[in-house]
Amino acid sequence: MIGKGFFGALALSSTRFSAEQIRRLLIFLLLMLVARNIAMVIYGYQHPVFLGGTEYAVEEFLLGYRRQGDHLLVLFPFILAAAFVWEKYKNVVLSLMCVEILLLASTGWRGAWMGFAGGCLMLLVMFRAWGMLVVLAIGSIAVAVIGLAASSTNIVAMAISRGFGDSNRVNMVWKPVLDMLAQSNWQGYGFGQSRYLELISTYSAVHPERAIPVLGDAHNMILNFAMAAGWLGAFAFVVTLVCGMVLCLLRLRDKTVFPEQTILLAGTAAAWLATYGLLGLTDQPHYNNLAVLAVLTSVALASSRTELRR
C-alpha cells in the first residue's frame, strides 16, 4: 500500500489540477469523514465503549473501535481549513468539530487526542482563528469534566487518570525495541507485523523477569521503521514527515494559490502533524494513511505550480 501510494503520488506530481477538481476532492474527503463518523457510531452502539459502556474493557472491541480514530486525524484538518477559507460554513464545521471531539474522547486514545489538538492548533494559529481556539478548548474541557463526573471507571476518566506521561511504555515497549536494534547494529529486521511479533516474543521469553508484553508494534513510528529498515528507514520516515509539512507550508506563502488550493495545502500539513508527527510518537497509525497523505501532498504541490488564481 505504501509503495503504490508513493508511486501514485510521484505520477501525480506532474499532473495539472484545476480549482474545480480540488473542490471535488475536498467534497470526497468530507464524505469520507462523515462515513467514518457513522461507522464509529454504529460500532460504538453495537459494542458500548463510552460513558458507562459495558464492553470498553474488552480489548478486542476497544481496539477495533479505537483503531478507526486515526482516520479522523487525517480527514478533519481539511474540513477545518475550509471553514477559514469559506467562512459561511464555519458554524457547520464548529458543530462537526464537537462530533469529532466526542468520538475521539470515546476511544480513550490519548495519542489521538494529542494529535487532534495539535493539528487543529496548527490551523487555528495559521489562520488566526482565536475564537475557534476557545471553542476547541471549552469543548475538550467539557468532555473531560463530563467523563470524570459520570463515573471513575468509564474510558474517558480512566484515560485522564493515567495522565500524559507513560513511563510504563518507555520501560516495557520502547527499551526492548532499542535493545533489539542495538543487537542488529541498527540495521533492522525486515518489514511485517509477523516478523515484529516473532522478535518481541523471543525477547520476552529471554527476559521473563521483565514481563515484557507482546504487542504488535513498537508504539512509535520512528522505532517501527527502524525495526523494519534500520536507521536508514527511520531517517527516511522522518524526512518524509518533515517534507510533507514543510513543503506545504512553504507553498502557502505563494500569493498565487487559489482558495481550494489553500485548503488542501493547509489541511495536508496539519494532517501530517496530527497523524504521524504527534500520534505517531506514541502509537502506530494505519500505514495506508501514509499513502493517502503522500497523494494529497503531491496534488496540492502540483496544483500550486500550474494553476493561476481564480
C-alpha atoms as one frame of an Amber mdcrd trajectory, in Angstrom:
protein
   0.000   0.000   0.000   2.764   2.490   0.890   4.781   1.743  -2.234   1.755
   2.022  -4.520   0.661   5.220  -2.802   4.045   6.900  -3.186   4.297   5.716
  -6.786   0.873   7.266  -7.425   1.986  10.470  -5.695   5.054  10.630  -7.914
   2.935  10.129 -11.023   0.527  12.878  -9.953   3.293  15.375  -9.245   3.340
  16.443 -12.909  -0.451  16.479 -13.366  -2.402  19.707 -13.568  -5.372  20.085
 -11.234  -7.975  22.809 -11.541  -9.790  24.525  -8.692 -12.928  22.552  -9.586
 -11.089  19.228  -9.401  -9.652  20.089  -5.985 -13.105  21.179  -4.828 -14.439
  17.748  -5.768 -11.568  16.125  -3.908 -12.404  18.128  -0.788 -16.057  17.072
  -1.046 -14.897  13.464  -1.276 -12.791  13.899   1.889 -15.821  15.345   3.694
 -17.946  12.373   2.646 -15.229  10.001   3.879 -15.159  11.783   7.246 -18.931
  11.536   7.590 -18.827   7.866   6.613 -16.126   7.189   9.209 -18.152   9.015
  11.871 -21.227   6.923  11.078 -19.162   3.724  11.163 -17.777   4.609  14.599
 -21.228   5.450  15.974 -22.629   2.144  14.716 -19.695   0.207  16.165 -19.959
   2.070  19.464 -23.686   1.281  19.630 -23.084  -2.397  18.958 -20.221  -2.590
  21.472 -20.725   0.149  24.111 -17.375   1.765  24.803 -18.193   5.268  26.042
 -19.575   6.581  29.341 -20.741   3.630  31.397 -20.311   1.288  28.426 -20.276
  -2.386  29.325 -17.748  -3.608  26.770 -14.999  -0.985  26.720 -12.903  -3.250
  28.953 -12.964  -5.997  26.312  -9.696  -5.380  24.469 -10.893  -6.807  21.160
 -13.881  -4.441  20.993 -11.982  -1.424  22.288  -9.083  -1.772  19.853 -11.475
  -2.417  16.973 -13.201   0.869  17.817 -10.088   2.854  18.675  -8.181   1.969
  15.516 -10.707   3.904  13.448  -9.756   7.127  15.203  -6.621   7.924  13.215
  -8.709   8.438  10.074 -10.382  11.373  11.811  -6.971  12.985  12.297  -6.250
  12.615   8.587  -9.587  13.918   7.306 -10.808  16.618   9.705  -7.980  19.155
   9.108  -9.222  19.677   5.533 -12.725  20.441   6.772 -11.414  22.833   9.403
  -9.200  24.614   6.870 -12.220  25.008   4.586 -14.072  26.860   7.345 -11.407
  29.569   7.367 -11.353  29.997   3.591 -15.134  29.697   3.135 -16.368  31.375
   6.324 -20.051  30.780   5.570 -19.514  27.135   6.585 -17.844  27.964   9.897
 -20.843  27.146  12.117 -21.319  23.781  10.411 -17.651  22.967  10.929 -17.855
  24.002  14.593 -20.684  21.510  15.069 -18.674  18.849  13.278 -15.679  19.613
  15.491 -17.805  18.822  18.553 -18.727  15.476  16.997 -15.055  14.658  16.372
 -14.106  15.588  19.935 -16.810  13.288  21.306 -15.829  10.405  19.049 -12.136
  10.696  19.827 -12.884  11.061  23.546 -14.845   7.821  23.428 -11.794   5.935
  22.154  -9.736   6.731  25.264  -6.797   7.076  22.855  -4.586   9.730  24.428
  -2.201   9.869  21.485  -5.101  10.607  19.131  -6.308  13.345  21.482  -2.865
  14.923  21.342  -2.711  14.583  17.563  -6.165  16.102  17.019  -5.399  19.016
  19.316  -2.046  19.630  17.629  -3.427  19.507  14.095  -6.302  21.843  14.946
  -3.970  24.196  16.826  -1.705  24.487  13.776  -4.644  25.557  11.611  -6.128
  27.870  14.236  -2.813  29.691  14.631  -2.158  29.692  10.883  -5.498  31.388
  10.175  -5.526  33.357  13.465  -8.885  31.877  14.443  -8.696  32.673  18.137
 -12.464  32.312  18.623 -12.395  28.732  17.364  -9.436  28.037  19.619 -11.606
  28.974  22.585 -14.384  26.677  21.322 -11.933  23.795  20.952 -10.595  24.326
  24.468 -14.080  24.604  26.013 -15.324  21.546  24.137 -12.366  19.452  25.244
 -12.673  20.548  28.871 -16.423  19.890  28.837 -15.944  16.308  27.629 -13.270
  15.724  30.276 -15.482  17.087  33.064 -18.487  15.029  31.953 -16.348  11.914
  31.724 -14.895  12.407  35.199 -18.269  13.262  36.709 -20.100  10.323  35.147
 -18.001   7.657  36.871 -14.417   6.808  37.706 -14.477   3.670  35.564 -15.575
   4.940  32.156 -12.992   5.057  29.403 -12.564   8.843  29.417 -11.988   9.051
  33.178  -9.561   6.135  33.094  -7.544   7.686  30.267  -7.372  11.065  32.019
  -6.360   9.472  35.310  -3.345   7.911  33.561  -2.117  11.366  32.591   0.008
  12.031  29.525   3.269  10.699  30.869   3.813   6.990  30.305   6.934   5.563
  31.920   5.458   2.083  31.541   5.531   2.412  27.756   9.125   3.618  27.847
  10.313   0.730  30.008   8.125  -2.080  28.683   7.835  -1.230  24.983  10.488
   1.204  23.754  13.516  -0.017  25.718  13.156  -3.625  24.472  12.937  -2.289
  20.907  16.084  -0.204  21.406  17.848  -3.275  22.806  16.922  -5.321  19.740
  18.038  -2.537  17.416  21.381  -2.310  19.213  21.831  -6.056  18.732  21.304
  -5.639  14.990  23.679  -2.644  14.833  20.650  -0.568  13.816  20.270  -2.469
  10.554  16.656  -3.530  11.171  14.951  -6.879  10.816  12.575  -6.517   7.861
   9.006  -5.374   7.388   5.842  -7.111   8.533   3.939  -7.451  11.807   4.586
 -11.195  11.934   8.320 -10.501  11.919   7.997  -7.983  14.738   5.852 -10.374
  16.780   8.436 -13.093  16.313  11.214 -10.826  17.558   9.388  -9.377  20.555
   8.090 -12.828  21.564  11.641 -14.157  21.574  12.882 -11.138  23.536  10.094
 -11.513  26.093  10.870 -15.226  26.526  14.576 -14.497  27.055  13.769 -11.871
  29.739  10.873 -13.382  31.745  11.809 -11.337  34.803  10.874  -8.112  32.970
   7.389  -9.336  31.941   7.669  -7.675  28.533   4.235  -7.515  26.823   4.000
  -8.986  23.327   2.471  -6.195  21.265   2.052  -5.915  17.519   4.244  -2.819
  17.070   6.714  -0.533  18.832   4.108   2.174  19.542   6.337   4.737  17.848
   6.591   5.236  14.093  10.298   6.072  14.129  11.069   2.883  16.041   8.727
   0.899  13.776  10.651   1.959  10.685  13.956   1.439  12.476  12.952  -2.138
  13.361  11.946  -2.755   9.752  14.704  -0.974   7.819  17.302   0.171  10.325
  18.424   3.726  10.929  18.053   4.496   7.229  14.378   3.515   7.412  13.854
   5.705  10.474  15.640   8.588   8.741  13.529   8.151   5.596  10.326   8.300
   7.656  11.412  11.481   9.454  12.402  13.122   6.155   9.041  12.179   4.614
   7.148  13.606   7.581   9.112  16.856   7.688   8.962  17.368   3.913   5.226
  16.707   3.860   4.638  19.513   6.335   7.323  21.993   5.319   6.728  21.876
   1.563   3.018  22.550   2.049   3.647  25.385   4.495   6.198  26.989   2.201
   3.832  26.751  -0.770   1.143  28.525   1.246   3.349  31.620   1.170   2.847
  31.782  -2.592   0.368  34.604  -3.283  -0.894  32.930  -6.477  -2.546  29.958
  -4.778  -6.332  29.808  -5.160  -8.744  29.148  -2.246  -9.250  25.422  -2.853
  -5.508  25.008  -3.027  -5.036  26.861   0.256  -7.414  24.417   1.935  -5.600
  21.403   0.519  -2.139  22.693   1.442  -3.080  23.745   4.987  -5.099  20.586
   5.632  -2.306  18.340   4.376   0.318  19.989   6.588  -1.944  19.698   9.654
  -2.837  16.078   8.844   0.848  15.134   8.647   1.467  16.765  12.030  -1.597
  15.278  13.716  -1.334  11.721  12.433   2.369  10.958  12.190   4.034  13.901
  13.909   2.102  13.561  17.195   0.028  10.367  17.296   2.966   8.600  15.645
   5.150   9.392  18.656   3.164   7.092  20.942   1.386   4.661  18.641   1.176
   3.254  15.118  -1.433   4.913  12.884  -2.537   2.864   9.890   0.235   2.683
   7.307  -2.241   3.291   4.472  -2.605   6.865   5.727   0.980   7.448   4.601
  -0.074   6.669   1.040  -3.139   8.906   1.328  -1.151  11.861   2.632   1.575
  11.362   0.034  -1.019  11.572  -2.755  -2.716  14.635  -1.239   0.640  16.360
  -0.809   1.529  15.684  -4.419  -1.822  17.010  -5.676  -1.521  20.150  -3.553
   2.013  20.933  -4.679   1.401  20.108  -8.338  -1.635  22.384  -8.456   0.218
  25.294  -6.932   2.815  25.133  -9.675   0.426  25.025 -12.604  -2.753  26.930
 -11.759  -3.385  30.646 -11.645  -5.560  32.271  -9.008  -9.274  32.082  -9.775
